[in-house]
């Protein structure tokens, strides 16, 4: 059951897709405190209550014991005390005396204090109050998520090639760099499906331009790469460079498509291109106009994009930097008292992404002038929505890869997200693991972290362990910042292990792709905490470093440096598949309970749940090269003689997806032997390995 | 066996206390590469080699997979990618084909790349080359540490009251604040032995002054607190305020006791007092002079000090800030290109603790002018040495509590350290656990972290879990930064659990104190990694979250938020002592192997090793109040009928410590019952609980 409440005068975020009537009942579960300014909701938690949700955020699957702010933030250092990342995912799921979900549907800042100030108090603060709030009641955790996801609509589905391995780096300067990456991957037979173009491909960081010196024949490059089954994925930044003669700038000014300042003039901020205007994505005409600009790249053969800097990040504004200079001027030549020195330091440090700047920006929403500060969390969402809506016009045939840095709920229908500018820290590998189910709850299925870490220098062992996890995430991209150590997989002394891991990924892609599509279409999570499956199992409530994938597989990655193994909890007996140092697969049934597994650096395990199976194909060097008609089955039959599963298979790009067209694989035991058969007559089985 | 090598022209650090002849043999284990500028030592690691050491540093007990720089640094954010903290502890212990230790004895920067750039390469870079290097060879890890510790001499031993619980906060402003803290602890019967005075007790941050307005009768306050068995522990900072009429400043200038700049004038930096000079602690006269200043506080009844800001921290220098202003001037009013903006930002950010400033400072070492940059790592060490040497003159009777932020090996004989300005992060609780054995290896026994975290806001659960660990560390201090949430234990809604935990600590103090003194006198570690005891046990090699304390107890703290238990590895069967929610002690023998223990927030465990016992006393509200003559024995007798242990007990302050005076406790089984007896006839036994 979903109950809807209205507070103040909410802005329509288009986050939900279902009509729900306003409830006449009293607002449940929370003590509600509201005045003109602020809405405070307070809930008393029992000691063992768990609070799930909040999507892209720091800390655990259980969000208790910290506080969070939904305010999309360009946060370069994801340390334990940060309260905001790039997203605003206002969904919480409380497992307590009664289980329920709560969704705060609004574009402004929302704060969550989840047992932080007081151990047993969950407090949500919405300021200003204008919002719709949905309370979702079902007995089972999974059902609450499903009801919520049905409320907000189907998750974005990318083309199949986007499930391949992808290589990125801020620093690829020109055609030569790109060709080198492609060549080295192909030479070493390391599978790859995409190479990314970060900000340097543009002419002076101008959106929808290509630097002709660096890329003399961009179209030919795209074609050549495509022949190798490698797609190029360019970045698009939110800010539009202020430059006479630059058509996007001129059209934007002429048509008033940019956000404005207090005087109604286009707001001036500075990002990579220097001084920029920000397209007014909340203005439907401007959004459409900007979306249609992607055409120039689509026409050159591009099939995927990543939208960046769309919180929006603002390095400085004209006003902000002037204010800083004024403070500096005040102190110049003076004998600085120590707190003056800190003031001086802060004056410069606080110039970027300042609240004052966000308050100084205005949108034109169908004729109404509205402060950006009040709509902040919709900006990246609507940039991505604009692109997606344009693709519906520009590209009738194919799904286009699209994901964003900033997001809020609603955007999940238009694109995926990556989890932003993490670092080469072991704790960020763990954070990546913990974040996946939280993101899935909020509708974001096509997602993953910068594997190996964006900032800082990755080590060989961190890269190996991180990939042992990323081979299971839909978005599997190796990305790094300018100035950090080269981290393309061929840069390491030892590449055998990477070949083995990527081969595993490609074997697994058909299962992952099919599972992904079912998750989107059935409003399901791809990654679940153990407790969502084993809800009667108390111990599983606190397991935060193992996940259930597609209800079939349990993963238990290693995320600690120098570890030679790890503890794993099995809520029931499972088949353990161990990929050993030599790349061989070993099988053993492991009992319910706690187990310690010795796993050297090049080794990993996954588990297949009872009475379930997974299908694999032979590896290939790209998704297009996969032969999905020859399958190998690996499964665990504990007390059944027959198991089946549905497989969704298509060309990988057709927009219309009908899961009714899925075929079925059945595995059956006859005279002590297991056989597989399929409703799809093209499918043959190379091996059927059912353990019991 | 210890081999000593000399490179270049080493500065005498006084780190070692034993004469060792220079070796004529080839430098072992490493490939040595040396030119005039730089000494590089390269060692090839096998896959399972472990590298221990480096004392106060980030990352694990096993230092592999990262790089570290020995260069004492005022580092406020202890994030995973930081390479230096406040100390330079140049001792490594390699467990490989052959086990050996290496000590780089020099005051300049040393860099360690331990499988960071290349997974199997350990590389040490000493630049300039001037150093003594010691190679220590023994077969057993423990013996290498022992040999090293004998080389560097006995570790500092504080007075016994310094093993009590201590409360600190940057922000206690006046007498009233201090009296309130004392009152609240005593009212709630929360044991406490010391309250700290951070920088605000001084008059304008001037060392050895007291603000008369805030502390109208400091001496009376000290007396009143002492009556409550609470000692006050004031901070002493390295920088001396430049102020006419301030005697320390004037004497320092007159006698040329301050570090100088390139022109021979006293160097001007800025720290808390504003513009300061830095005492030249490398100049023996200046060191003695500064040390004798502590007298003014000793005379007022003070018995303990903490030396801070002695890396030295430099917020800015006159030259540095001028340079920053020049850069800012250049950009003022200009249309900032984006990299100009970053340059502008960096110009201010890089003002503090800059290498240029360290290179611009000079010491006068018995008439020789030497660049501070070359002696940097000795500065905090020699500040603390100066105080300690002065205490030998000023205070004949009593041990004085003394510890420092900056340190290098050698200083361990003069004082302890706290592990600097950590944060209220769960990962810093784990770091605290991992750091303890590394510190012990390097001679630092009186040490601990700011419990609850210095920076940031602690939560109730983090404080509970952190204290469950800190009750075992010699220095057990709750400390927090200005502007963070009040974290005195009485500030939390729930204080029962803190009372239970502090009671446990005080029961345990006699055992901890005695063990500490044996560790110092016998060159032993108080905290050992499991593998140091169970060296044939391969699994124990990678256990980094359990420690052996005094060879008797194994601790296994919880350091993850929302955890309701943890995995524990037992290399052999042990007696598990569980302190449950009600504060009751439960006993169970746990088998060798892996176990998962359910431990709710208020619960913790420790283990007693086979054929060992621990003695406890009754709790009290201060160390002075402990009755150490009535003991309760808890032990685990697996296959013996008699066990004994030595106990060192004294008045807690006498300087002369002779462990030959230790008494013996024997426990014996007679007719199925266990009895205890002691060579000290004052001792009686309230309970003898031996499990088997």
Interface residues (C-beta under 8 A of the other chain):
Chain A: X47 X48 X50 X59 X60 X62 X64 X65 X66 X77 X79 X80 X81 X115 X116 X118 X119 X270 X271 X272 X273 X274 X275 X315 X316 X321 X325 X328 X332 X333 X335 X336 X337 X338 X341 X344 X345 X348 X349 X351 X423 X424 X425 X426 X427 X455 X456 X457 X459 X460 X461 X462 X493 X494 X539 X541 X542 X544 X560 X561 X562 X563 X564 X565 X567 X569 X594 X595 X596 X598 X600 X601
Chain B: X47 X48 X50 X59 X60 X62 X64 X65 X66 X77 X79 X80 X81 X115 X116 X118 X119 X270 X271 X272 X273 X274 X275 X315 X316 X321 X325 X328 X332 X333 X335 X336 X337 X338 X341 X344 X345 X348 X349 X351 X423 X424 X425 X426 X427 X455 X456 X457 X459 X460 X461 X462 X493 X494 X539 X541 X542 X544 X560 X561 X562 X563 X564 X565 X567 X569 X594 X595 X596 X598 X600 X601
